[in-house]
Amino acid sequence: MAATHGEQGSDGKTSVVEHQRTFEGFIRFWVFLFGASILVLIFLAIFNS
């Protein structure tokens, strides 16, 4: 990784820490969505809907 934690990005506006926090939130959202989809599919399979 070119920049370490807390340093400014190449444009001088976006910090690496802010970018990493946004990316973690993005991944967390998709993991939650994927888990919820699996639960819905299991529910539908059990109750044959």
C-alpha positions as CSV (number, residue, x, y, z in Angstrom):
1,M,0.0,0.0,0.0
2,A,1.5,3.3,-1.0
3,A,0.0,5.4,1.9
4,T,-0.1,4.5,5.5
5,H,-3.1,5.1,7.9
6,G,-4.1,8.7,8.3
7,E,-2.2,10.1,5.3
8,Q,-3.8,12.2,2.6
9,G,-4.6,10.7,-0.7
10,S,-2.9,11.8,-3.9
11,D,-5.5,14.6,-4.4
12,G,-5.0,15.9,-0.9
13,K,-8.6,15.7,0.0
14,T,-9.5,12.1,0.7
15,S,-7.8,10.4,3.7
16,V,-6.9,6.7,3.6
17,V,-8.7,6.1,6.9
18,E,-11.9,7.6,5.5
19,H,-11.6,5.4,2.4
20,Q,-11.0,2.3,4.5
21,R,-14.0,3.0,6.7
22,T,-16.3,3.5,3.7
23,F,-15.0,0.3,2.1
24,E,-15.6,-1.7,5.4
25,G,-19.2,-0.3,5.5
26,F,-19.7,-1.3,1.9
27,I,-18.5,-4.9,2.6
28,R,-20.6,-5.1,5.8
29,F,-23.7,-4.1,3.8
30,W,-23.2,-6.8,1.1
31,V,-22.4,-9.5,3.7
32,F,-25.7,-8.6,5.5
33,L,-27.6,-8.6,2.3
34,F,-26.2,-11.9,1.2
35,G,-27.0,-13.4,4.7
36,A,-30.5,-12.1,4.6
37,S,-31.0,-13.6,1.1
38,I,-29.8,-17.0,2.2
39,L,-32.2,-16.9,5.2
40,V,-35.1,-16.0,2.9
41,L,-34.2,-18.9,0.6
42,I,-34.0,-21.4,3.5
43,F,-37.4,-20.1,4.8
44,L,-39.0,-20.6,1.4
45,A,-37.4,-24.1,1.0
46,I,-38.7,-25.2,4.5
47,F,-42.2,-24.0,4.0
48,N,-42.4,-24.9,0.3
49,S,-43.7,-21.4,-0.7
